[in-house]
Amino acid sequence: MLVFLFILLLLALLWWWGLRHAGADWGGPRVNWIDGWVRLLCRVVHRQGANQLDLPKHGPAIVAANHVSGLDPLLLITASPRPLRFLIAEEEYRKPMLNWLYRLSGCIPVDRQGRPEKALREALRALQQGDVIALFPHGKIHLDTDPPRKLKAGVARLAMWSGAPLLPVRIDGVAGQGKVLLAPLIPGRVQISQYPALMIDGANFEAGMSRLQTLIETSAQQTSSAD
């Protein structure tokens, strides 16, 4: 009985502590408490600063970032004052242990082998409803040392179709680069850099894609030196 009571007390403490540190309202405590623990992890273990993404308070936006590890979505959540709806690979979305969380947090699965346009249509509907979409336009983990990889054009199509601002974000300082499951456990000193929003239309589509690629593939230190 004492062990049972101890477990209940521990679970209640974890729940309360997570809710206390939540920084965005995901629509209910079932996800909000996880948001709080994600922020604690990133700020304590990865020394992520308190600076937040400059998102519009209301209405749609698209966050597009480089992708160096499995930690990256947690870092973007920590930097965001609003819930983020991530586009993720369908094979990841369907994993039994995490599918419930992906559904609760509004993730959108992408069928990369079949009909990826279905995910774009769902993401467009989410933007039209005023949500914030987050994605990694390289399509998979891509390090600065890897050969050049063209960005997926879907990110610019979403921005053009919806009229939503496209916010380039650069992630630096992840110690577990290239790792997926282990990356959240390897301490680092993370820096999140956001650049001015891009507005994409038919006339500047290719130029916008090129600018986005340059920004998310250039480290913050290099950008500062260039300035």
Disulfide bonds with the S-S distance in Angstrom:
none
